[in-house]
Amino acid sequence: MSHNAELQRDDATDASEPDDEQSADPEQLQAQVETLQAENQRLREQYAATQQQTYRYTALGLAGVGLLAGVAGVIITPAQQVLFALAGVGLFAAVLTWFLTPEQFIPVTIGHAVYAPLATNLDAVAGELGLSGNRIYLEQDQESRLYIPEGETTAIPDELDSTFTIGESPEETGISLHPTGRQLVDEFEESHSGPLPDTPSELSSHLVEGLVEGLELATDVDATADPDNHHIIFEITDPQFGSLSQFDHPVQSFLAIGIARGLETPVTVERVSVGDDEEQMTVRWAAFSANDIDQ
């Protein structure tokens, strides 16, 4: 009996003693953290170097085309003027690509981490002010604005210069903000020659190309324009910066501002549905259909 009790005491003593092999050594943990940090930094630098190398190869390719066109211009006299012009363009583009290569690449996750809290705060402000769910994008005095009224209305005040618009009724009260898509549309217009198309079908196709190919804010976008019913439906696959349900989402804002600017009419945005990888939104201008819009 005493022998069994002694065995039980020994087992209890062993259980209460810390296991040296399983206990965490602070020095080892610190060393592992430093190793992971160094590896993370190495991967970031490697990624940036890979991106820059892509630009370098592009610059070298343009330079090669320019030199080839120049040599061909010396040999082929009848086409000399055209070939020399091509050589100049190729060499000039190579120089720009080489020296204007971005030095810093910011992952989308970081952009989302910056945008998400701002969107949450603005959504909370709109909720505490008792504003409606109406989101009206428009151009006023050559400036893009996002107007959110207090009442369920599409009436737009004459002046939206101030952030807080206070009128005599809920229909004339709300907030006026600079939308996130304003500068995106500005840059898109600068990178493409000529004005935006003024018909819903052509304009939506134009904006989709810029959103996917230029800005790379979505993997794929399908646009269905219905001018007779004054709306365009966008089906967006894998949008960046999270769900379109967020306040003034960049994808939503870019499309809405682009349509408002191209069609020269205010528009409202309606979020229809959200899927795993695909979301659908509708841009409407039915409330402003008095505007003469070509089909």
Buried (B, 14 or more C-beta within 10 A) or exposed (E): EEEEEEEEEEEEEEEEEEEEEEEEEEEEEEEEEEEEEEEEEEEEEEEBEEBBEEBBEBBEBBBEBBBBBBEBBEEEEEEEEEBBEBBEBBBEBBBEBBEEBEEEEEEEEEEBEEBBEEBEEBBEBBEEEEBBEBBBBBBBEEEBBBBBBBBEBBBBBEEBEEEEBEBEEBBBBBBBBEBBBBEBBEEBBEEEEEEBBEBBBBBBBBBBEBBBEBBEBBEEBEBBBBBEEBBBBBBBBEBBBBEBEBBBBBBBBBBBBBBBBBBBBBBBBBBEEEEEEBBBBBBBBEBBEEEEBEE
